[in-house]
């Protein structure tokens, strides 16, 4: 497979401790990228100098987009990724796939080759990833954020830009499914994060995202129950409560410019898609998990003395 098949959009802020290892992981792939675009969101540490040094020594083309320091804000991530896509468009570059990565990811050496082979063998696959594998719910998983590959022909159909609002990451997955494409998370293809996931934002925004996308209430309640009792996702108790409150009380965010409902057609697709999952044979596991979690919680609350 030719190297020009894909490029990488790598987002960083104050990643001096980890970005070197991430670049090593990406550049040493059995099929390396043709280009790595690094969007530096105003780093105040040595991140920019590390990138400049690597740019001078790497065979793979490496381009840095340096932004002013505006403080940390997780909500700017899609805006920063879009800057990388703008660079590709402005320079009339052509690829088959793009890959998204954070600045703290370590991928196995055949990570990209494995996903490229899957994409190459199925033209209806639009979004794929491996799995960072620090938790296991026993449930089907969507493609992850970092480590995600996107087919450019599909990407062109939806405007090649993420919506800069809550829910942008899941929007891509649901949009692909709405248009008749498939998505896949290959859970046996593991990669790692060098930093603890959610250490800065605690996942509290997930409830707002689920509301924006039209998530089915039963799915949200089931997710909350499983997380509280079974610890299926790396979310703290406070984060879980915040997630549920943000879903149930959207008025708390009515003045937040990042909180906007997605179009009605997509929201209805998400709601109907999840309703089908809930009543399907596969999701009998969801029902059992929810009932088990509820029973366990009640047992803890009402212990026999």
Secondary structure, 3 states (H helix, E strand, C coil): CCHHHEEEEEEECCCCCCHHHHHHHHHCCCCCCCEEEEEEECCCCCHHHHHHHHHHHCCCEEEEEEECCCCCCHHHHHHHHHHHHHHHHHCCCCCCEEEEECCCEEECCCHHHHHHHHHHHCCCEEEEEEECCCCCCCCCCCCCCCCEEEEHHHHHHCCCCCCCCCCHHHHHHHHHHHCCCEEEEEEEEEEEECCCCCCCCCCCCHHHHHHHHCCCHHHHHHHHHHHHHHCCCCCCHHHHHHHHHHHHCHHHHCCCCCCCCCCHHHHHHHHHHHHHHHHCCCCHHHHHHHHHHHHHHHHHHCCCC
